[in-house]
Amino acid sequence: MTADTKLEALTREVREHNNFAQRMPVVEEQIKVINHRIEDLEEYQKGEK
């Protein structure tokens, strides 16, 4: 493996990591919204009983 090949592989891995790191806050916010909606549904279901 040449130095250029290693550098290309490392660059690719860093880009993949950065993409993942950028998406995580979005996923976390979506989870918060989903949890809130589940709580609302649970409260609504309790009111029907």
mmCIF entry with sequence, helices, sheets and N, C-alpha, C, O atoms, coordinates in Angstrom:
data_MODEL
# 
_entry.id   MODEL 
# 
_entity.id                         1 
_entity.type                       polymer 
_entity.pdbx_number_of_molecules   1 
# 
_entity_poly.entity_id                      1 
_entity_poly.type                           'polypeptide(L)' 
_entity_poly.nstd_linkage                   no 
_entity_poly.nstd_monomer                   no 
_entity_poly.pdbx_seq_one_letter_code       MTADTKLEALTREVREHNNFAQRMPVVEEQIKVINHRIEDLEEYQKGEK 
_entity_poly.pdbx_seq_one_letter_code_can   MTADTKLEALTREVREHNNFAQRMPVVEEQIKVINHRIEDLEEYQKGEK 
_entity_poly.pdbx_strand_id                 A 
# 
loop_
_entity_poly_seq.entity_id 
_entity_poly_seq.num 
_entity_poly_seq.mon_id 
_entity_poly_seq.hetero 
1 1  MET n 
1 2  THR n 
1 3  ALA n 
1 4  ASP n 
1 5  THR n 
1 6  LYS n 
1 7  LEU n 
1 8  GLU n 
1 9  ALA n 
1 10 LEU n 
1 11 THR n 
1 12 ARG n 
1 13 GLU n 
1 14 VAL n 
1 15 ARG n 
1 16 GLU n 
1 17 HIS n 
1 18 ASN n 
1 19 ASN n 
1 20 PHE n 
1 21 ALA n 
1 22 GLN n 
1 23 ARG n 
1 24 MET n 
1 25 PRO n 
1 26 VAL n 
1 27 VAL n 
1 28 GLU n 
1 29 GLU n 
1 30 GLN n 
1 31 ILE n 
1 32 LYS n 
1 33 VAL n 
1 34 ILE n 
1 35 ASN n 
1 36 HIS n 
1 37 ARG n 
1 38 ILE n 
1 39 GLU n 
1 40 ASP n 
1 41 LEU n 
1 42 GLU n 
1 43 GLU n 
1 44 TYR n 
1 45 GLN n 
1 46 LYS n 
1 47 GLY n 
1 48 GLU n 
1 49 LYS n 
# 
_struct_asym.id          A 
_struct_asym.entity_id   1 
# 
_struct_conf.conf_type_id            HELX_P 
_struct_conf.id                      HELX_P1 
_struct_conf.pdbx_PDB_helix_id       AA1 
_struct_conf.beg_label_comp_id       ALA 
_struct_conf.beg_label_asym_id       A 
_struct_conf.beg_label_seq_id        3 
_struct_conf.pdbx_beg_PDB_ins_code   ? 
_struct_conf.end_label_comp_id       GLU 
_struct_conf.end_label_asym_id       A 
_struct_conf.end_label_seq_id        48 
_struct_conf.pdbx_end_PDB_ins_code   ? 
_struct_conf.beg_auth_comp_id        ALA 
_struct_conf.beg_auth_asym_id        A 
_struct_conf.beg_auth_seq_id         3 
_struct_conf.end_auth_comp_id        GLU 
_struct_conf.end_auth_asym_id        A 
_struct_conf.end_auth_seq_id         48 
_struct_conf.pdbx_PDB_helix_class    1 
_struct_conf.details                 ? 
_struct_conf.pdbx_PDB_helix_length   46 
# 
_struct_conf_type.id          HELX_P 
_struct_conf_type.criteria    ? 
_struct_conf_type.reference   ? 
# 
loop_
_atom_site.group_PDB 
_atom_site.id 
_atom_site.type_symbol 
_atom_site.label_atom_id 
_atom_site.label_alt_id 
_atom_site.label_comp_id 
_atom_site.label_asym_id 
_atom_site.label_entity_id 
_atom_site.label_seq_id 
_atom_site.pdbx_PDB_ins_code 
_atom_site.Cartn_x 
_atom_site.Cartn_y 
_atom_site.Cartn_z 
_atom_site.occupancy 
_atom_site.B_iso_or_equiv 
_atom_site.pdbx_formal_charge 
_atom_site.auth_seq_id 
_atom_site.auth_comp_id 
_atom_site.auth_asym_id 
_atom_site.auth_atom_id 
_atom_site.pdbx_PDB_model_num 
ATOM 1   N N  . MET A 1 1  ? 0.853   -1.181 0.000  1.00 0.00 ? 1  MET A N  1 
ATOM 2   C CA . MET A 1 1  ? 0.000   0.000  0.000  1.00 0.00 ? 1  MET A CA 1 
ATOM 3   C C  . MET A 1 1  ? 0.896   1.240  0.000  1.00 0.00 ? 1  MET A C  1 
ATOM 4   O O  . MET A 1 1  ? 1.754   1.398  0.869  1.00 0.00 ? 1  MET A O  1 
ATOM 5   N N  . THR A 1 2  ? 0.691   2.090  -0.958 1.00 0.00 ? 2  THR A N  1 
ATOM 6   C CA . THR A 1 2  ? 1.516   3.294  -1.060 1.00 0.00 ? 2  THR A CA 1 
ATOM 7   C C  . THR A 1 2  ? 0.992   4.376  -0.119 1.00 0.00 ? 2  THR A C  1 
ATOM 8   O O  . THR A 1 2  ? -0.112  4.278  0.416  1.00 0.00 ? 2  THR A O  1 
ATOM 9   N N  . ALA A 1 3  ? 1.800   5.393  0.066  1.00 0.00 ? 3  ALA A N  1 
ATOM 10  C CA . ALA A 1 3  ? 1.402   6.515  0.925  1.00 0.00 ? 3  ALA A CA 1 
ATOM 11  C C  . ALA A 1 3  ? 0.171   7.209  0.358  1.00 0.00 ? 3  ALA A C  1 
ATOM 12  O O  . ALA A 1 3  ? -0.697  7.645  1.113  1.00 0.00 ? 3  ALA A O  1 
ATOM 13  N N  . ASP A 1 4  ? 0.089   7.315  -0.966 1.00 0.00 ? 4  ASP A N  1 
ATOM 14  C CA . ASP A 1 4  ? -1.085  7.947  -1.587 1.00 0.00 ? 4  ASP A CA 1 
ATOM 15  C C  . ASP A 1 4  ? -2.337  7.131  -1.346 1.00 0.00 ? 4  ASP A C  1 
ATOM 16  O O  . ASP A 1 4  ? -3.404  7.683  -1.075 1.00 0.00 ? 4  ASP A O  1 
ATOM 17  N N  . THR A 1 5  ? -2.210  5.817  -1.443 1.00 0.00 ? 5  THR A N  1 
ATOM 18  C CA . THR A 1 5  ? -3.363  4.947  -1.214 1.00 0.00 ? 5  THR A CA 1 
ATOM 19  C C  . THR A 1 5  ? -3.828  5.035  0.227  1.00 0.00 ? 5  THR A C  1 
ATOM 20  O O  . THR A 1 5  ? -5.029  5.080  0.495  1.00 0.00 ? 5  THR A O  1 
ATOM 21  N N  . LYS A 1 6  ? -2.874  5.060  1.164  1.00 0.00 ? 6  LYS A N  1 
ATOM 22  C CA . LYS A 1 6  ? -3.218  5.195  2.583  1.00 0.00 ? 6  LYS A CA 1 
ATOM 23  C C  . LYS A 1 6  ? -3.900  6.528  2.844  1.00 0.00 ? 6  LYS A C  1 
ATOM 24  O O  . LYS A 1 6  ? -4.877  6.599  3.589  1.00 0.00 ? 6  LYS A O  1 
ATOM 25  N N  . LEU A 1 7  ? -3.383  7.578  2.231  1.00 0.00 ? 7  LEU A N  1 
ATOM 26  C CA . LEU A 1 7  ? -3.974  8.906  2.409  1.00 0.00 ? 7  LEU A CA 1 
ATOM 27  C C  . LEU A 1 7  ? -5.393  8.950  1.854  1.00 0.00 ? 7  LEU A C  1 
ATOM 28  O O  . LEU A 1 7  ? -6.283  9.536  2.470  1.00 0.00 ? 7  LEU A O  1 
ATOM 29  N N  . GLU A 1 8  ? -5.609  8.340  0.706  1.00 0.00 ? 8  GLU A N  1 
ATOM 30  C CA . GLU A 1 8  ? -6.955  8.292  0.118  1.00 0.00 ? 8  GLU A CA 1 
ATOM 31  C C  . GLU A 1 8  ? -7.914  7.521  1.017  1.00 0.00 ? 8  GLU A C  1 
ATOM 32  O O  . GLU A 1 8  ? -9.057  7.934  1.215  1.00 0.00 ? 8  GLU A O  1 
ATOM 33  N N  . ALA A 1 9  ? -7.442  6.395  1.564  1.00 0.00 ? 9  ALA A N  1 
ATOM 34  C CA . ALA A 1 9  ? -8.286  5.596  2.453  1.00 0.00 ? 9  ALA A CA 1 
ATOM 35  C C  . ALA A 1 9  ? -8.626  6.380  3.718  1.00 0.00 ? 9  ALA A C  1 
ATOM 36  O O  . ALA A 1 9  ? -9.773  6.370  4.167  1.00 0.00 ? 9  ALA A O  1 
ATOM 37  N N  . LEU A 1 10 ? -7.648  7.049  4.284  1.00 0.00 ? 10 LEU A N  1 
ATOM 38  C CA . LEU A 1 10 ? -7.877  7.853  5.484  1.00 0.00 ? 10 LEU A CA 1 
ATOM 39  C C  . LEU A 1 10 ? -8.832  9.002  5.195  1.00 0.00 ? 10 LEU A C  1 
ATOM 40  O O  . LEU A 1 10 ? -9.726  9.284  5.994  1.00 0.00 ? 10 LEU A O  1 
ATOM 41  N N  . THR A 1 11 ? -8.650  9.655  4.076  1.00 0.00 ? 11 THR A N  1 
ATOM 42  C CA . THR A 1 11 ? -9.534  10.750 3.686  1.00 0.00 ? 11 THR A CA 1 
ATOM 43  C C  . THR A 1 11 ? -10.974 10.263 3.557  1.00 0.00 ? 11 THR A C  1 
ATOM 44  O O  . THR A 1 11 ? -11.900 10.933 4.015  1.00 0.00 ? 11 THR A O  1 
ATOM 45  N N  . ARG A 1 12 ? -11.162 9.106  2.939  1.00 0.00 ? 12 ARG A N  1 
ATOM 46  C CA . ARG A 1 12 ? -12.502 8.535  2.794  1.00 0.00 ? 12 ARG A CA 1 
ATOM 47  C C  . ARG A 1 12 ? -13.129 8.251  4.163  1.00 0.00 ? 12 ARG A C  1 
ATOM 48  O O  . ARG A 1 12 ? -14.303 8.544  4.393  1.00 0.00 ? 12 ARG A O  1 
ATOM 49  N N  . GLU A 1 13 ? -12.329 7.675  5.064  1.00 0.00 ? 13 GLU A N  1 
ATOM 50  C CA . GLU A 1 13 ? -12.842 7.366  6.400  1.00 0.00 ? 13 GLU A CA 1 
ATOM 51  C C  . GLU A 1 13 ? -13.220 8.629  7.161  1.00 0.00 ? 13 GLU A C  1 
ATOM 52  O O  . GLU A 1 13 ? -14.234 8.654  7.859  1.00 0.00 ? 13 GLU A O  1 
ATOM 53  N N  . VAL A 1 14 ? -12.416 9.670  7.031  1.00 0.00 ? 14 VAL A N  1 
ATOM 54  C CA . VAL A 1 14 ? -12.719 10.935 7.708  1.00 0.00 ? 14 VAL A CA 1 
ATOM 55  C C  . VAL A 1 14 ? -14.004 11.535 7.155  1.00 0.00 ? 14 VAL A C  1 
ATOM 56  O O  . VAL A 1 14 ? -14.831 12.039 7.914  1.00 0.00 ? 14 VAL A O  1 
ATOM 57  N N  . ARG A 1 15 ? -14.175 11.484 5.845  1.00 0.00 ? 15 ARG A N  1 
ATOM 58  C CA . ARG A 1 15 ? -15.409 12.014 5.241  1.00 0.00 ? 15 ARG A CA 1 
ATOM 59  C C  . ARG A 1 15 ? -16.636 11.228 5.708  1.00 0.00 ? 15 ARG A C  1 
ATOM 60  O O  . ARG A 1 15 ? -17.686 11.809 5.981  1.00 0.00 ? 15 ARG A O  1 
ATOM 61  N N  . GLU A 1 16 ? -16.496 9.912  5.796  1.00 0.00 ? 16 GLU A N  1 
ATOM 62  C CA . GLU A 1 16 ? -17.609 9.101  6.283  1.00 0.00 ? 16 GLU A CA 1 
ATOM 63  C C  . GLU A 1 16 ? -17.940 9.453  7.726  1.00 0.00 ? 16 GLU A C  1 
ATOM 64  O O  . GLU A 1 16 ? -19.110 9.556  8.094  1.00 0.00 ? 16 GLU A O  1 
ATOM 65  N N  . HIS A 1 17 ? -16.904 9.637  8.542  1.00 0.00 ? 17 HIS A N  1 
ATOM 66  C CA . HIS A 1 17 ? -17.118 10.002 9.940  1.00 0.00 ? 17 HIS A CA 1 
ATOM 67  C C  . HIS A 1 17 ? -17.781 11.371 10.047 1.00 0.00 ? 17 HIS A C  1 
ATOM 68  O O  . HIS A 1 17 ? -18.711 11.550 10.833 1.00 0.00 ? 17 HIS A O  1 
ATOM 69  N N  . ASN A 1 18 ? -17.311 12.332 9.267  1.00 0.00 ? 18 ASN A N  1 
ATOM 70  C CA . ASN A 1 18 ? -17.895 13.673 9.305  1.00 0.00 ? 18 ASN A CA 1 
ATOM 71  C C  . ASN A 1 18 ? -19.357 13.650 8.893  1.00 0.00 ? 18 ASN A C  1 
ATOM 72  O O  . ASN A 1 18 ? -20.183 14.339 9.491  1.00 0.00 ? 18 ASN A O  1 
ATOM 73  N N  . ASN A 1 19 ? -19.678 12.865 7.881  1.00 0.00 ? 19 ASN A N  1 
ATOM 74  C CA . ASN A 1 19 ? -21.063 12.744 7.453  1.00 0.00 ? 19 ASN A CA 1 
ATOM 75  C C  . ASN A 1 19 ? -21.913 12.168 8.577  1.00 0.00 ? 19 ASN A C  1 
ATOM 76  O O  . ASN A 1 19 ? -23.017 12.646 8.837  1.00 0.00 ? 19 ASN A O  1 
ATOM 77  N N  . PHE A 1 20 ? -21.399 11.147 9.237  1.00 0.00 ? 20 PHE A N  1 
ATOM 78  C CA . PHE A 1 20 ? -22.103 10.549 10.374 1.00 0.00 ? 20 PHE A CA 1 
ATOM 79  C C  . PHE A 1 20 ? -22.280 11.567 11.489 1.00 0.00 ? 20 PHE A C  1 
ATOM 80  O O  . PHE A 1 20 ? -23.365 11.688 12.057 1.00 0.00 ? 20 PHE A O  1 
ATOM 81  N N  . ALA A 1 21 ? -21.222 12.296 11.802 1.00 0.00 ? 21 ALA A N  1 
ATOM 82  C CA . ALA A 1 21 ? -21.276 13.288 12.877 1.00 0.00 ? 21 ALA A CA 1 
ATOM 83  C C  . ALA A 1 21 ? -22.279 14.399 12.562 1.00 0.00 ? 21 ALA A C  1 
ATOM 84  O O  . ALA A 1 21 ? -22.915 14.927 13.474 1.00 0.00 ? 21 ALA A O  1 
ATOM 85  N N  . GLN A 1 22 ? -22.427 14.757 11.296 1.00 0.00 ? 22 GLN A N  1 
ATOM 86  C CA . GLN A 1 22 ? -23.390 15.789 10.916 1.00 0.00 ? 22 GLN A CA 1 
ATOM 87  C C  . GLN A 1 22 ? -24.823 15.276 11.027 1.00 0.00 ? 22 GLN A C  1 
ATOM 88  O O  . GLN A 1 22 ? -25.733 16.044 11.339 1.00 0.00 ? 22 GLN A O  1 
ATOM 89  N N  . ARG A 1 23 ? -25.029 13.994 10.776 1.00 0.00 ? 23 ARG A N  1 
ATOM 90  C CA . ARG A 1 23 ? -26.382 13.433 10.799 1.00 0.00 ? 23 ARG A CA 1 
ATOM 91  C C  . ARG A 1 23 ? -26.876 13.134 12.209 1.00 0.00 ? 23 ARG A C  1 
ATOM 92  O O  . ARG A 1 23 ? -28.086 13.121 12.437 1.00 0.00 ? 23 ARG A O  1 
ATOM 93  N N  . MET A 1 24 ? -25.989 12.895 13.151 1.00 0.00 ? 24 MET A N  1 
ATOM 94  C CA . MET A 1 24 ? -26.403 12.503 14.503 1.00 0.00 ? 24 MET A CA 1 
ATOM 95  C C  . MET A 1 24 ? -27.315 13.520 15.183 1.00 0.00 ? 24 MET A C  1 
ATOM 96  O O  . MET A 1 24 ? -28.321 13.108 15.761 1.00 0.00 ? 24 MET A O  1 
ATOM 97  N N  . PRO A 1 25 ? -27.029 14.825 15.150 1.00 0.00 ? 25 PRO A N  1 
ATOM 98  C CA . PRO A 1 25 ? -27.964 15.763 15.781 1.00 0.00 ? 25 PRO A CA 1 
ATOM 99  C C  . PRO A 1 25 ? -29.367 15.692 15.164 1.00 0.00 ? 25 PRO A C  1 
ATOM 100 O O  . PRO A 1 25 ? -30.364 15.860 15.867 1.00 0.00 ? 25 PRO A O  1 
ATOM 101 N N  . VAL A 1 26 ? -29.441 15.447 13.876 1.00 0.00 ? 26 VAL A N  1 
ATOM 102 C CA . VAL A 1 26 ? -30.736 15.318 13.205 1.00 0.00 ? 26 VAL A CA 1 
ATOM 103 C C  . VAL A 1 26 ? -31.465 14.089 13.740 1.00 0.00 ? 26 VAL A C  1 
ATOM 104 O O  . VAL A 1 26 ? -32.659 14.151 14.034 1.00 0.00 ? 26 VAL A O  1 
ATOM 105 N N  . VAL A 1 27 ? -30.760 12.989 13.863 1.00 0.00 ? 27 VAL A N  1 
ATOM 106 C CA . VAL A 1 27 ? -31.352 11.759 14.379 1.00 0.00 ? 27 VAL A CA 1 
ATOM 107 C C  . VAL A 1 27 ? -31.804 11.953 15.829 1.00 0.00 ? 27 VAL A C  1 
ATOM 108 O O  . VAL A 1 27 ? -32.884 11.507 16.214 1.00 0.00 ? 27 VAL A O  1 
ATOM 109 N N  . GLU A 1 28 ? -30.975 12.615 16.621 1.00 0.00 ? 28 GLU A N  1 
ATOM 110 C CA . GLU A 1 28 ? -31.336 12.868 18.019 1.00 0.00 ? 28 GLU A CA 1 
ATOM 111 C C  . GLU A 1 28 ? -32.609 13.705 18.117 1.00 0.00 ? 28 GLU A C  1 
ATOM 112 O O  . GLU A 1 28 ? -33.467 13.427 18.954 1.00 0.00 ? 28 GLU A O  1 
ATOM 113 N N  . GLU A 1 29 ? -32.737 14.712 17.282 1.00 0.00 ? 29 GLU A N  1 
ATOM 114 C CA . GLU A 1 29 ? -33.946 15.548 17.298 1.00 0.00 ? 29 GLU A CA 1 
ATOM 115 C C  . GLU A 1 29 ? -35.161 14.733 16.876 1.00 0.00 ? 29 GLU A C  1 
ATOM 116 O O  . GLU A 1 29 ? -36.237 14.880 17.455 1.00 0.00 ? 29 GLU A O  1 
ATOM 117 N N  . GLN A 1 30 ? -34.998 13.879 15.877 1.00 0.00 ? 30 GLN A N  1 
ATOM 118 C CA . GLN A 1 30 ? -36.101 13.034 15.439 1.00 0.00 ? 30 GLN A CA 1 
ATOM 119 C C  . GLN A 1 30 ? -36.533 12.085 16.553 1.00 0.00 ? 30 GLN A C  1 
ATOM 120 O O  . GLN A 1 30 ? -37.728 11.838 16.718 1.00 0.00 ? 30 GLN A O  1 
ATOM 121 N N  . ILE A 1 31 ? -35.596 11.557 17.307 1.00 0.00 ? 31 ILE A N  1 
ATOM 122 C CA . ILE A 1 31 ? -35.916 10.669 18.423 1.00 0.00 ? 31 ILE A CA 1 
ATOM 123 C C  . ILE A 1 31 ? -36.703 11.422 19.486 1.00 0.00 ? 31 ILE A C  1 
ATOM 124 O O  . ILE A 1 31 ? -37.657 10.883 20.046 1.00 0.00 ? 31 ILE A O  1 
ATOM 125 N N  . LYS A 1 32 ? -36.313 12.662 19.770 1.00 0.00 ? 32 LYS A N  1 
ATOM 126 C CA . LYS A 1 32 ? -37.055 13.474 20.746 1.00 0.00 ? 32 LYS A CA 1 
ATOM 127 C C  . LYS A 1 32 ? -38.502 13.651 20.308 1.00 0.00 ? 32 LYS A C  1 
ATOM 128 O O  . LYS A 1 32 ? -39.425 13.515 21.111 1.00 0.00 ? 32 LYS A O  1 
ATOM 129 N N  . VAL A 1 33 ? -38.691 13.955 19.031 1.00 0.00 ? 33 VAL A N  1 
ATOM 130 C CA . VAL A 1 33 ? -40.046 14.155 18.500 1.00 0.00 ? 33 VAL A CA 1 
ATOM 131 C C  . VAL A 1 33 ? -40.843 12.856 18.601 1.00 0.00 ? 33 VAL A C  1 
ATOM 132 O O  . VAL A 1 33 ? -42.002 12.867 19.015 1.00 0.00 ? 33 VAL A O  1 
ATOM 133 N N  . ILE A 1 34 ? -40.235 11.758 18.229 1.00 0.00 ? 34 ILE A N  1 
ATOM 134 C CA . ILE A 1 34 ? -40.913 10.459 18.284 1.00 0.00 ? 34 ILE A CA 1 
ATOM 135 C C  . ILE A 1 34 ? -41.303 10.122 19.719 1.00 0.00 ? 34 ILE A C  1 
ATOM 136 O O  . ILE A 1 34 ? -42.421 9.674  19.971 1.00 0.00 ? 34 ILE A O  1 
ATOM 137 N N  . ASN A 1 35 ? -40.384 10.336 20.661 1.00 0.00 ? 35 ASN A N  1 
ATOM 138 C CA . ASN A 1 35 ? -40.690 10.049 22.066 1.00 0.00 ? 35 ASN A CA 1 
ATOM 139 C C  . ASN A 1 35 ? -41.847 10.904 22.560 1.00 0.00 ? 35 ASN A C  1 
ATOM 140 O O  . ASN A 1 35 ? -42.708 10.424 23.296 1.00 0.00 ? 35 ASN A O  1 
ATOM 141 N N  . HIS A 1 36 ? -41.866 12.162 22.158 1.00 0.00 ? 36 HIS A N  1 
ATOM 142 C CA . HIS A 1 36 ? -42.952 13.048 22.575 1.00 0.00 ? 36 HIS A CA 1 
ATOM 143 C C  . HIS A 1 36 ? -44.290 12.560 22.004 1.00 0.00 ? 36 HIS A C  1 
ATOM 144 O O  . HIS A 1 36 ? -45.306 12.563 22.699 1.00 0.00 ? 36 HIS A O  1 
ATOM 145 N N  . ARG A 1 37 ? -44.280 12.147 20.748 1.00 0.00 ? 37 ARG A N  1 
ATOM 146 C CA . ARG A 1 37 ? -45.511 11.657 20.126 1.00 0.00 ? 37 ARG A CA 1 
ATOM 147 C C  . ARG A 1 37 ? -45.990 10.375 20.801 1.00 0.00 ? 37 ARG A C  1 
ATOM 148 O O  . ARG A 1 37 ? -47.193 10.176 20.971 1.00 0.00 ? 37 ARG A O  1 
ATOM 149 N N  . ILE A 1 38 ? -45.055 9.506  21.185 1.00 0.00 ? 38 ILE A N  1 
ATOM 150 C CA . ILE A 1 38 ? -45.425 8.277  21.896 1.00 0.00 ? 38 ILE A CA 1 
ATOM 151 C C  . ILE A 1 38 ? -46.055 8.618  23.240 1.00 0.00 ? 38 ILE A C  1 
ATOM 152 O O  . ILE A 1 38 ? -47.067 8.033  23.624 1.00 0.00 ? 38 ILE A O  1 
ATOM 153 N N  . GLU A 1 39 ? -45.454 9.567  23.954 1.00 0.00 ? 39 GLU A N  1 
ATOM 154 C CA . GLU A 1 39 ? -46.021 9.992  25.233 1.00 0.00 ? 39 GLU A CA 1 
ATOM 155 C C  . GLU A 1 39 ? -47.429 10.542 25.049 1.00 0.00 ? 39 GLU A C  1 
ATOM 156 O O  . GLU A 1 39 ? -48.324 10.241 25.839 1.00 0.00 ? 39 GLU A O  1 
ATOM 157 N N  . ASP A 1 40 ? -47.628 11.346 24.012 1.00 0.00 ? 40 ASP A N  1 
ATOM 158 C CA . ASP A 1 40 ? -48.962 11.877 23.735 1.00 0.00 ? 40 ASP A CA 1 
ATOM 159 C C  . ASP A 1 40 ? -49.962 10.756 23.470 1.00 0.00 ? 40 ASP A C  1 
ATOM 160 O O  . ASP A 1 40 ? -51.085 10.788 23.974 1.00 0.00 ? 40 ASP A O  1 
ATOM 161 N N  . LEU A 1 41 ? -49.557 9.777  22.688 1.00 0.00 ? 41 LEU A N  1 
ATOM 162 C CA . LEU A 1 41 ? -50.438 8.652  22.395 1.00 0.00 ? 41 LEU A CA 1 
ATOM 163 C C  . LEU A 1 41 ? -50.757 7.845  23.644 1.00 0.00 ? 41 LEU A C  1 
ATOM 164 O O  . LEU A 1 41 ? -51.888 7.393  23.820 1.00 0.00 ? 41 LEU A O  1 
ATOM 165 N N  . GLU A 1 42 ? -49.773 7.662  24.509 1.00 0.00 ? 42 GLU A N  1 
ATOM 166 C CA . GLU A 1 42 ? -50.010 6.932  25.758 1.00 0.00 ? 42 GLU A CA 1 
ATOM 167 C C  . GLU A 1 42 ? -50.994 7.680  26.641 1.00 0.00 ? 42 GLU A C  1 
ATOM 168 O O  . GLU A 1 42 ? -51.882 7.075  27.241 1.00 0.00 ? 42 GLU A O  1 
ATOM 169 N N  . GLU A 1 43 ? -50.837 8.994  26.719 1.00 0.00 ? 43 GLU A N  1 
ATOM 170 C CA . GLU A 1 43 ? -51.776 9.802  27.512 1.00 0.00 ? 43 GLU A CA 1 
ATOM 171 C C  . GLU A 1 43 ? -53.179 9.749  26.916 1.00 0.00 ? 43 GLU A C  1 
ATOM 172 O O  . GLU A 1 43 ? -54.164 9.636  27.644 1.00 0.00 ? 43 GLU A O  1 
ATOM 173 N N  . TYR A 1 44 ? -53.265 9.829  25.602 1.00 0.00 ? 44 TYR A N  1 
ATOM 174 C CA . TYR A 1 44 ? -54.556 9.746  24.927 1.00 0.00 ? 44 TYR A CA 1 
ATOM 175 C C  . TYR A 1 44 ? -55.218 8.397  25.180 1.00 0.00 ? 44 TYR A C  1 
ATOM 176 O O  . TYR A 1 44 ? -56.425 8.324  25.411 1.00 0.00 ? 44 TYR A O  1 
ATOM 177 N N  . GLN A 1 45 ? -54.429 7.338  25.136 1.00 0.00 ? 45 GLN A N  1 
ATOM 178 C CA . GLN A 1 45 ? -54.979 6.000  25.355 1.00 0.00 ? 45 GLN A CA 1 
ATOM 179 C C  . GLN A 1 45 ? -55.460 5.852  26.796 1.00 0.00 ? 45 GLN A C  1 
ATOM 180 O O  . GLN A 1 45 ? -56.486 5.216  27.037 1.00 0.00 ? 45 GLN A O  1 
ATOM 181 N N  . LYS A 1 46 ? -54.750 6.415  27.739 1.00 0.00 ? 46 LYS A N  1 
ATOM 182 C CA . LYS A 1 46 ? -55.176 6.353  29.150 1.00 0.00 ? 46 LYS A CA 1 
ATOM 183 C C  . LYS A 1 46 ? -56.520 7.043  29.336 1.00 0.00 ? 46 LYS A C  1 
ATOM 184 O O  . LYS A 1 46 ? -57.341 6.598  30.138 1.00 0.00 ? 46 LYS A O  1 
ATOM 185 N N  . GLY A 1 47 ? -56.747 8.119  28.605 1.00 0.00 ? 47 GLY A N  1 
ATOM 186 C CA . GLY A 1 47 ? -57.997 8.854  28.700 1.00 0.00 ? 47 GLY A CA 1 
ATOM 187 C C  . GLY A 1 47 ? -59.180 8.099  28.120 1.00 0.00 ? 47 GLY A C  1 
ATOM 188 O O  . GLY A 1 47 ? -60.320 8.369  28.500 1.00 0.00 ? 47 GLY A O  1 
ATOM 189 N N  . GLU A 1 48 ? -58.947 7.168  27.218 1.00 0.00 ? 48 GLU A N  1 
ATOM 190 C CA . GLU A 1 48 ? -60.018 6.392  26.592 1.00 0.00 ? 48 GLU A CA 1 
ATOM 191 C C  . GLU A 1 48 ? -60.508 5.272  27.484 1.00 0.00 ? 48 GLU A C  1 
ATOM 192 O O  . GLU A 1 48 ? -61.627 4.789  27.311 1.00 0.00 ? 48 GLU A O  1 
ATOM 193 N N  . LYS A 1 49 ? -59.689 4.850  28.436 1.00 0.00 ? 49 LYS A N  1 
ATOM 194 C CA . LYS A 1 49 ? -60.046 3.697  29.278 1.00 0.00 ? 49 LYS A CA 1 
ATOM 195 C C  . LYS A 1 49 ? -61.020 4.071  30.343 1.00 0.00 ? 49 LYS A C  1 
ATOM 196 O O  . LYS A 1 49 ? -61.424 3.221  31.136 1.00 0.00 ? 49 LYS A O  1 
# 
